[in-house]
Amino acid sequence: MAAAVSVPLQPLHADTLEVTLWELVWAVSQVADNEREVIATVAHMLESGSVKLVGNFRDCPLAVR
């Protein structure tokens, strides 16, 4: 049985969250049906600005094809 992990999210303003890449991928993977859906959702959230990365990947340009 997997242990539940609580990921605290810090809103910047009403529609933007600051998260690490790991937190984002983990949270999306909890509700996605497969890896493709995880990748597509994470990419959309990053491109739309609904999330802002903090941590190791905060200043890395991410190219989504």
N, C-alpha and C positions, 0 to 999 in steps of 0.2 A: 504494500500500500504506500503510495507516494504521500509525502508530507506536504501540507499546504504552505505556500510561501506568500507572504504579504509584501507587495512592492509599493512603497509609499510614492505617490505621484505629487509633483509640485507644480501647480498651475502658474504660468507666467501671467496670463490674463484669461479671460473667459473661455477662449477656444484654443489655447496653446499649452502643452505640457512639456516640462523638462524631464527627460529620461535618458538613461544610458541605452546603448544599442541592445545590450543583453536584456534589460528590462522590457524594452519594446518588443523584441522578438519573443521573449517568454510570454508576455501578456497576450500577444496576438495568437501564439501557438496554442494557448489554452482554449480558444474558441474557434480556431480554423479547422477545416476538414483535412487539409493536406499541406505539404511544404510549399507548393505553388501558390496557394492562397495566402500563406504567411508572407512569402516574398512580395507578392502583389500588394498586399495590404500595407506592409511596412514601407514599401516604395511609395505608395500613394500618400501615406501619412507624412513622410519626409518631404516629398515634393510639394504637397499642399500647404505645408507650414503648420499643420495641426500639432506637430511635435517638434521639439528642439532637442538635439542630442547634447549631452554633457558627458564628461569622462574622456576616455581615450580617443573617441571618434568625433569629438565636438567640432574640430576644425578640419576634418578630412572631407574633401569633395567626394560625393558618392554619385557615380554614374550608373543610372538604371537604364537598361536597354529594353 
